[in-house]
């Protein structure tokens, strides 16, 4: 799941490692906030899963 996400969504910043890490952290959080169905968070604590 994450491999496909990074292959299609990664943004590479050359020459600025801090900015690169910041971009990737934010992409990761954006991905997690949408979840698999686009409605719920990926790591939701709902009991029906």
Order of alpha helices (4+ residues) and beta strands (2+ residues): alpha-alpha
